Amino acid sequence: MRSQALAPLVAIGGPTATGKTGLAITLAEWLIARDVPAEIVSADSRQVYRGLNIGTAKATAEERARVVHHGLDLVDPDQPYSVADFRAHALGALAALGARGGIGILAGGTGFWLRAVSAGIDTDALPSDALVRAALEANLGRDGVAALAARLGTLAPRLAARTDLRNPRRVVRALEIATLAGDAPLPEPLGYGAPVLGLQLAVEPAEHRRRILGRARAQFDAGLVEEARALRERFDPSLPAFSAIGYRESWAVLDGTIGLEEAIALDAQRNVAFARRQRTWLRAEPSLAVLDATEDPAPAAVAALSAFLNQGRHRSG
């Protein structure tokens, strides 16, 4: 799908709780006000799951009514969904938007998903084998994620360094790749097929920790425990989808093993560690220009987008 029909793309990366969704909506509405069709593609590996709304900070119904969103509510938590599935979904949406002369806004904190679209990573080039994966998943159930993460670190240290070692699904996938191809680099980027403006949001550390704690509290106040209860009644709580931060903490509250305040603190603590890993990944993305989101990043982002549009007019003129 490397077609010139693909919509020009604004890619917004950044750690959790830096305001990516809000900025994406601001830029989309700025474009729409200027009669440029604009739609958002969420690059978040947990927002694809139906029912995981509060805990994944998914765009609200009101926000989706303002701007069309793709990449949300695509499968149930017990259905597999890969980066290859996401890339196909995103490129399909961006091709349809490009045919109408629009601009896409890809926003999210799952670094590899951002790269798979904006840099054109050929996800089909990553090796896979159903039998190898089944054996690794059996090992995961028997030995736990820490044992598999240690095995990955020994077998493929470079691959381990760019894997979320607390995420069972990603550790299993990385071990599958390492088993089949060794400590191989990622496939060479193919390119996106249309101009890309890359932006990365960053927040001063103390302020970022404050925002993370504030969002954790707001999510529990908004009903995260009840959302988690309803999901556990319908699905196996050991599913990889529920490695999303907040659900296991909510189940612990329901089971009476921790109190609400402890759950909020644990949620925030895990998100601070998660943000650190996201920053490590994003530092390796030189195509993303860093915007300080400690204050409102919208003016700088709008200026960058305006320059991007002007460059596009010069190219087409």
KOLLOVEX-939262 format. One record per residue (C-alpha): residue in three letters; x, y, z. Coordinates in pm, whole numbers, plus 50000, padded with zeros to 5 digits. Layout:
ALAXYZ/...
! end
This chain:
MET500005000050000/ARG502895023849935/SER500725045549721/GLN500795082649652/ALA497085081349738/LEU498035078350104/ALA497145109450301/PRO500035131250419/LEU500615121650780/VAL501215139151111/ALA502685113651353/ILE502435122951724/GLY504385101651967/GLY505195105452332/PRO504995087752668/THR501705081452843/ALA499875111652988/THR501595137852773/GLY498455149252589/LYS498765131252254/THR495015125852208/GLY494165161752295/LEU496785175652058/ALA495645152351778/ILE492085165251816/THR493285201351823/LEU495265197151501/ALA492455178151329/GLU489935205251414/TRP492385232251299/LEU492595214550962/ILE488845208550936/ALA488195245651003/ARG490315252450694/ASP488295227850482/VAL490995201150492/PRO489565166750577/ALA491375152650880/GLU491015120151073/ILE492895104351363/VAL494445069551377/SER495155057351730/ALA498505039151759/ASP497855022552093/SER498054984852120/ARG495414983352396/GLN492845007452255/VAL492024982451981/TYR490164961552242/ARG486464966852300/GLY485524974252658/LEU488934987052767/ASN487875023352769/ILE488745040953094/GLY491925021353161/THR493415028352819/ALA492415065252816/LYS490495059552495/ALA488995089752318/THR485515096152452/ALA482315093752252/GLU482145131852249/GLU485695134452113/ARG484995108251846/ALA481895127751743/ARG484105158151682/VAL486785140051479/VAL486705106051309/HIS488955081151491/HIS490385048451357/GLY492165021151550/LEU489625018951834/ASP487344990051938/LEU488464966651661/VAL488444932951844/ASP487334917152171/PRO490014911752439/ASP490184874452364/GLN490944879851994/PRO494554883051873/TYR495574915551707/SER499084921351575/VAL501114950851453/ALA500634936951102/ASP496844938351151/PHE497144974051274/ARG499354985050986/ALA496854971250733/HIS493964988550914/ALA495805021750938/LEU496985022250578/GLY493475013950457/ALA492045043450648/LEU494845066650532/ALA494425056350167/ALA490695063950182/LEU491435097450344/GLY494145105350090/ALA491705099249806/ARG489595127749950/GLY492545151249978/GLY492765147950356/ILE495525146150615/GLY495915118250867/ILE497015122251229/LEU498625091251378/ALA498835094651755/GLY499835070252026/GLY502435057152262/THR503085022752114/GLY506385030851945/PHE506615001051713/TRP503065006851588/LEU503905043151512/ARG507025032251327/ALA505245004551137/VAL503025030450971/SER505015062850956/ALA508355046550861/GLY506805017850668/ILE508194988150862/ASP507444956450667/THR505774936650943/ASP505404906750712/ALA509204903950710/LEU509204895151081/PRO509424857151112/SER506614837451273/ASP505844801151346/ALA502624789851513/LEU504234759251674/VAL507094779351821/ARG504664805051958/ALA502404778152108/ALA505394762752287/LEU506464796852421/GLU502944804352544/ALA502954771052726/ASN506284780752883/LEU504794814152983/GLY501924796953163/ARG504334773853345/ASP507304796453421/GLY505934832053411/VAL506984862853219/ALA510124869953424/ALA511654836453326/LEU510914842252958/ALA512274877752977/ALA515534864353124/ARG515714838752846/LEU515174866052587/GLY517954887052742/THR520384858152705/LEU519304847552357/ALA518834881852199/PRO520034911052413/ARG519464937252141/LEU515914925552088/ALA515354923952464/ALA516504960252499/ARG513664972152277/THR510974949352426/ASP508634957152714/LEU509814928952940/ARG506774931653166/ASN504364925952878/PRO503794888352835/ARG502524891252477/ARG505514911552361/VAL508044889452540/VAL506554858452374/ARG506594875352032/ALA510184887152078/LEU511274852152181/GLU509484837951877/ILE511454861651651/ALA514704854451837/THR514174816851814/LEU513644818751439/ALA516054846651340/GLY518414852751632/ASP519174887651758/ALA518274902751422/PRO517644939851360/LEU514204951851261/PRO513424951050889/GLU514594981250693/PRO511925008550667/LEU510065009250337/GLY508955045350369/TYR505405057550415/GLY504505068050061/ALA503485104050136/PRO504995133150334/VAL505225128150713/LEU505495154050991/GLY506795137251306/LEU506175152651649/GLN507075139351992/LEU505625153252315/ALA507785156152627/VAL506895168552975/GLU509215179853256/PRO509705149353488/ALA508145162653808/GLU505135176053618/HIS504855143453427/ARG504705123253749/ARG502025146853879/ARG499965142253561/ILE500325104553575/LEU499085103353934/GLY496255127453854/ARG495135106653559/ALA495265074453760/ARG493025089954025/ALA490665103753760/GLN490355069553595/PHE489425052553922/ASP486985080853998/ALA485445075853651/GLY484635039253720/LEU487725019053628/VAL487004993053899/GLU483504986953762/GLU484864985253407/ALA487394959253522/ARG484684939753704/ALA482534937753393/LEU485474926453179/ARG486504899253426/GLU482964885653424/ARG483164880953045/PHE486794872452975/ASP489744852953113/PRO491704878153324/SER495014862453216/LEU494534874452856/PRO497394896152724/ALA494934924852665/PHE494674929253041/SER498334937353082/ALA497064972853027/ILE497814991753346/GLY494904995753586/TYR492984963453536/ARG494924940453766/GLU495034968254026/SER491244971253997/TRP490764933854037/ALA492904934854350/VAL490534961354490/LEU487544939454404/ASP489204909554570/GLY489954929754882/THR493724924454869/ILE494494961654841/GLY492604993754905/LEU491625020154651/GLU494415044354744/GLU497045017054713/ALA495625007254373/ILE495885043254251/ALA499475045654375/LEU500425012454210/ASP498765023053885/ALA500755055553884/GLN503995037653975/ARG503605013253686/ASN502785041553447/VAL505885061253553/ALA508015030553474/PHE506125025353148/ALA506725061653047/ARG510445056653108/ARG510495027252866/GLN508495047152611/ARG511015075652628/THR513855051152567/TRP512115038452254/LEU511205072752123/ARG514735086452167/ALA515705062751886/GLU513205079851653/PRO515135109751510/SER512295117251270/LEU510145129751560/ALA510735166351650/VAL510385171352026/LEU507765196052156/ASP507715206352521/ALA504225197452643/THR504825209552999/GLU502905239952878/ASP500375239852591/PRO502125224452287/ALA499355234552046/PRO500865267551919/ALA504195251051830/ALA502415221251677/VAL500115243251467/ALA503135263251346/ALA504905230851247/LEU501765218351072/SER501315251250885/ALA504915249450760/PHE504335213050663/LEU501295222650457/ASN503185250950288/GLN506005227150195/GLY503425203750045/ARG501965231649834/HIS505465240449707/ARG506105203949619/SER502845201249427/GLY503135235249265/
! end
